[in-house]
Amino acid sequence: MQENVIFGIDIAKGSVRAKEEPRYAVVILKGSEAEHHRMVSRQKLLRMAWQEKPALIAVDNIFELASGKHELASILSKLPANTKLIQVTGGENLLPLVKLAKQQGIIFDRFDPNAEALACARLARMGIGYEVSAFEEKTIIKVSRARSPGRGGWSQNRYRRKMHGPRSQVHIGSGKYGDVQVNVKSIERDALAFKPLKTRKRDYIIVGIDPGTTTAIAVLTLEGELQMLHSSRTISIPDVIEMIAEQGRPLIIASDVFPTPNAVEKIRRAFNAVSGSPDVILTAGDKIEFATPYGY
């Protein structure tokens, strides 16, 4: 595995659900150099991975690679052992790639697959994203005899002793090794698991929430820097709590009205945070003025 090599990929043509095999834009990031490849098949992508043995393969959505969990597990099993697949836009809850990249000072043409692939690689290099795991931390190793010890003299007895010898002397890797055959099989998870690529420090944060048909969440550092901005029509209160917890330790949970909406109060109580609400009624003009510096 080469620690300084990162692949960024983006689908360039077709779909994993279409009859025609999809093609990908692949960017190989090595230090400050970026090597661009266009219209790469999945099979060629795997060959490139074995040739370069990248530390990370970064993508904005893992289901650009596979149509479902089992197909994704099959692809992961074919990658080099120490190569990690990274979904840069998040784990269960995804952020738009353009917005995420902009927060990190990365601007790119979202209509150019190679530019999007490069953005994915750069974000992964910054430690942004989640490692995707389809397998348990366990492996089944089945060792069996390669042939049946039939009738015979000293040679057969010698083979039988060899076949039942210490496990430490058996090659660990699927295949046939002289008198024994070995089958190594990973245990597939019931559901995909996502692990942060970089463990986020549990710094204090300020959180603003606007509930409603569309729920919006903004996370600021104590210095007032925008750390995360997200909105969704389908997100639940437990999902909001989980998303905030991933960002840090909320010191203040704020809303733009008084009294605090019930949904915001439930989230505040989950963190035992201080409630923040305005002393006066904020007009739409006030809100626009406050939000302008953040490029909303």
Secondary structure, DSSP 8 states (H G I E B T S, - for coil): -EEEEEEEEEEEES-TTSSS--EEEEEEEETTEEEEEEEE-HHHHHHHHHHH-EEEEEES-GGGT-SSHHHHHHHHHTS-TT-EEEETTBSSSB--HHHHHHHTT----TT-HHHHHHHHHHHHHTT-SEEEEEEEEEEEEEEEESS---S-SHHHHHHHHHHTS-GGGS--SSEEETTEEEEEEEEEEEEEEEEESS-----EEEEEEE-SSSEEEEEEETT--EEEEEEESS--HHHHHHHHHHH-EEEEEE-SSSS--HHHHHHHHHHT-EEE--SS---HHHHHHHHGGGT-
